[in-house]
Amino acid sequence: MRFDVKTGRGKEPVGPPGGPTVSVPTSFTIVVTDNPPYDLRFETAWNEDERRLTIREATFTATSDDEPVRMASIIRVAVGDIADRAMEQEVLGERGWEGVVADHPDDDPIRVDALVYLLSVALGSPKPSANVAIARGLSPASGPKRVGAARKAGLLPETESGKPSAGLSTFQSAAGKKRR
């Protein structure tokens, strides 16, 4: 599977109130080839209400004249996972989540944990709490404890169980006003 990722010109700062932040492109065009039976093309755009990138368009192109695009095959394509992986690679580079921590050595560790969590949500990761732990070289199971500490510090909104971005838009709106 090969990725060709292009980013738009716009940038959106992502991070807890008072920082640190990472600027994320507000749009991506992701083309995936060498992934039979289809080549894929996704357009993502920043959704201010959800404070994350969302897939706005998906195109499936048959790689063979013998095999048409079939709904039964499309539903087996992990569209979200593929798009999330491509955006993570583009934003984080080869250093991955560990690089986010390495780029902020002088910031409060709880704030950096909040940054990793919010960045993970913004890029569509299904496991933002685990990414917090992975960023620190810890077991993914330790992520919820670190995220809980960031919530107690007021750096992350309260959520409903299993919904990492619940309440994020209201929280981020307030956070954005504090940053200005």
N, C-alpha and C positions, 0 to 999 in steps of 0.2 A: 504494500500500500504506500503510495507516494502522496505527499501533501504539497500544494502550492497555495500559500496564504498571502493575501494582500490586505493591508489595513487602510482604513480611511484616514483622512487628515485630522479629524477631531480627536480630542483627548478628554477623558473624564477622570478627575482625581478620586481615588478610592482609598479610604482609611478611616480610622476612628476620629472622633472630635479632638482637635488639637494635634493631630498627626501621630505617627508619620503617614505619608500617603505614597501611592504609586499611581502614575497616570496610565490609563488603559485606553486603547483606541476605541472610538465610539462605533466603529463598524469594521466588519471583516468580510472578505470574500474568500471562501475556502473551496478549493477544487481538489478532489480525491480521485486519483487514477490508480490503475493496477489493482483494482479491488472487484474482480468479477463477481456477479454478472453485470455490475453497473459502474459507470463513472458517476461521481456525485459532485454537485455544486451547491454550496450553501451561502446564503447572505444572512449576516447577523447585524443587528442594530441595537444601540443602547436604549433600554427602556427605563426612563427616569422613575416611573412609579415603583418598579421592582428593583431599581439600582443594580441592574445586571444586563449583560448582553443576551439577547433572545434571537432565536432563528426566525427570520421573517420570510424566507423563501428557500425551498429545497427542490433541486432538479435531479432526476435520475435519468441517465442515458444508457441504453443497452450497449454493451461492449461487443456484441456479436449480432449480425443480421439474422441469425437463426433463432435468437432468443428475445422475445419482446419484453417490455417492462410489465411485470405482473404484480398485482397487489399482494398476492401470497408471498412473493419474494421481498417486496418493499418492507413489509412489516417486520422482517427478520434483520433489517439493516439498523444497527444501533446509531441512529442519526445523532442523538444528543451526545453520546459518548465520543463519537468521531469528531464532532464540532468542538466539544469541550477540550479534548486532547490537543487539537490543532491550535486553539486559542491559548491554552496553557503553554504550549511549546513556543509560540510566538512571543508572548508576554514575559515568560519566565526564563526562556533560553535553556541552555544545557544544564545550568545549575539547579533548575527546578525550584521547589519551595524552599530548600535550604539557602538558596541565593537571596531570597527576600530577607531572611534573618541575617545573613552575612552583610547585606547592604545597610543594615541599621544597627551596628554594634554599640552605639552610644545611646540608643533609645531605650526607654523602660521596656523590659521584656513583656510585660502584660500588654502594653500598647502594640508591640510587634506581633504578639499573638492575635490581637484584635485585627490588625492589618491583614495578616495571613487569612484569617477567617473571612473578612469582608471581601478580600480579593478573590478568594476561592468561590464565594457566592456570586460575585460579579462575573466570573468566568464560567459559571454554570456547573461547577463541580458538585456531584451528588454527595460528597463526603468532606464538607468544610472542617468539621472538628478533627477528623483524622489527619487532614492536611496540616493543621496546626502542630500536631505531634510530629509528623513526618518532617516538617520544616526544622525541627529541633533535633532530629535523629532519634526520636523516641518511638515507643510502640504506639501504633494508631489508637489503641485502647485508652491511652492517657490523654488524648485530645479533649474529650468532654470536660475533664477536670480543669484544664487550662482555659477552655472557652468559658466555663462557669466563673472562673476568677475574673476574666475580662468583663463578663456581664455584671458581676458584683461591683466592679470598679466603674460601671456606667459607660463602658466603651462599646458595648454591644446591646442591642434591644432584647427584651424578653421574647421568647418564641413559644409556639405551640410545639409539642413533641413531634418530631419527624419533619418539621417545616423550618429549615434553616434560615429562610429569608422572611419569615413572618414578621410584620411590623417594621421591616427595614426601610421602606420608603419614608415613613413618618420620622423615624429615627435619623436617617441620613439627611432629611430636609432640615431638621433642627441642628444637626452636626454641621451642615454646610453653612448655615447662618452664623454659627459660632466661629467658623474658620475665617470668615470674611472680615 
